[in-house]
Amino acid sequence: MSEIRAIPVEGLPELEPGDPLGELIAGAAGLEAGDVVAVAQKAVSKVEARIRRLDEVEPTARARQLATELDKDPALVQLILDESTSLIRAERGVLIAETRGGWICANAGIDSSNVPGERAVTLLPEDADASARRLREEIHGAAEVSPAVIVSDSFGRPWRLGQAEVAIGCAGLDPLDDWSGRRDRLGGELFSTAPAIADQIAGMADLARDKASGVPAVIVRGLARFVTAQDGPGAAALRRPRGDDLFR
């Protein structure tokens, strides 16, 4: 076992569309080989211009009807519909949707916290795995190291209160560590143990910041054994196949 550290990347400016986020992180952090850089989804969405103003959204009749039933802003409901492939649950003022990226979450991941501007919200990146790959390439170009990169977001859990940070994009990391066929400490064979490494790193990184800190990225050090030269399958490998989903 080895020590694991979470180091916040501080001193970055308020991000704008088009900012070279990977270069900014590389310039503000003393990166080392084998590091993992966990980047908040909101930072990625800002530089990728995934920002919308609710006053500029024209709700459809369906959005207005849902908004009335759920007591939600019709413009927000319209954005949720636009960003979703299907609605999983709509009741008690909550909209659970499957996003175009394949994630199932509240409000299709749309969020208004820490977004400058009147009635402004961020949308999830269109392809967070592609975002992670781009950030990894930018960091490598600026720092000459290739850390793994995770794009993370806060998700609720069906059976537990509160939110936890999870990976919605990653590069340079095997997101699952499949232990099937290995032995436990007493010699018993493992059949279904597969730690979600990318999610666990995302959760650890989130403990080194909070929503008021203005810290868009955290370096997690001590996990070089999980960092790969290739970008790998991305966080898409964490999505449960529909046929294996017992709760839809």
Secondary structure, DSSP 8 states (H G I E B T S, - for coil): ----EEEEE-------TT--HHHHHHHHS---TT-EEEEEHHHHHHHTT-EEEGGG----HHHHHHHHHHT--HHHHHHHHHTEEEEEEEETTEEEEEETTS-EEEGGG-B-TT--STTEEE---S-HHHHHHHHHHHHHHHHS---EEEEEEEEEETTEEEEEEEEEEEESB-SB---TT-B-TTS-B-SS---BHHHHHHHHHHTT--TTS---EEEEES-GGGB-SS--S-GGGGS--GGG-TT-
